[in-house]
Amino acid sequence: MVGMAVGTLLMTAAGGVINAYVLLPLYAAVFHMPMSALIAAGTKVNPAITDLSGFIFLVVVPFNLLKGTIVSVLTFLLYKHVSPILHGKY
């Protein structure tokens, strides 16, 4: 349980940093749009989003927390059933 919680928090932190400095700029470059267009799209959904850091903290971080929580709950519920297969004791 502790490992899943720590993993979720580390994934969330890494996801925020990677999105801010790699993925969002890459997305903007590939689709030939300014970063301000991405921020504007976020502002339409949540008026509190006014800059890149707001986008990261109000969109990316909650998404990654939700994703990590869902994966952790599924892992908790399924691991005992899958463990014998993973350890070759089926």
DAGI-V976329 format. One record per residue. N is the residue number from 1. RES is the residue in one small letter. SS is DSSP state (H for helix, E for strand, C for the rest). PHI is phi as a letter, one per 40 degrees, with the letter a starting at -180 (none if undefined). Layout:
BEGIN
<<N | RES | SS | PHI> <N | RES | SS | PHI>>
END
This chain:
BEGIN
<<1 | m | C | none> <2 | v | H | c> <3 | g | H | c> <4 | m | H | c> <5 | a | H | c> <6 | v | H | c> <7 | g | H | c> <8 | t | H | c> <9 | l | H | c> <10 | l | H | c> <11 | m | H | c> <12 | t | H | c> <13 | a | H | c> <14 | a | H | c> <15 | g | H | c> <16 | g | H | c> <17 | v | H | c> <18 | i | H | c> <19 | n | H | c> <20 | a | H | c> <21 | y | H | b> <22 | v | H | b> <23 | l | H | c> <24 | l | H | c> <25 | p | H | c> <26 | l | H | c> <27 | y | H | d> <28 | a | H | c> <29 | a | H | c> <30 | v | H | c> <31 | f | C | c> <32 | h | C | f> <33 | m | C | b> <34 | p | C | c> <35 | m | H | d> <36 | s | H | c> <37 | a | H | c> <38 | l | H | c> <39 | i | H | c> <40 | a | H | c> <41 | a | H | c> <42 | g | H | c> <43 | t | H | c> <44 | k | H | c> <45 | v | H | c> <46 | n | C | b> <47 | p | C | c> <48 | a | C | c> <49 | i | C | c> <50 | t | C | b> <51 | d | C | a> <52 | l | H | c> <53 | s | H | c> <54 | g | H | c> <55 | f | H | c> <56 | i | H | c> <57 | f | H | c> <58 | l | H | b> <59 | v | H | b> <60 | v | H | c> <61 | v | H | c> <62 | p | H | c> <63 | f | H | c> <64 | n | H | c> <65 | l | H | c> <66 | l | H | c> <67 | k | H | c> <68 | g | H | c> <69 | t | H | c> <70 | i | H | c> <71 | v | H | c> <72 | s | H | c> <73 | v | H | c> <74 | l | H | c> <75 | t | H | c> <76 | f | H | c> <77 | l | H | c> <78 | l | H | b> <79 | y | H | d> <80 | k | H | c> <81 | h | H | c> <82 | v | H | c> <83 | s | H | d> <84 | p | H | c> <85 | i | H | c> <86 | l | H | c> <87 | h | C | c> <88 | g | C | g> <89 | k | C | b> <90 | y | C | c>>
END
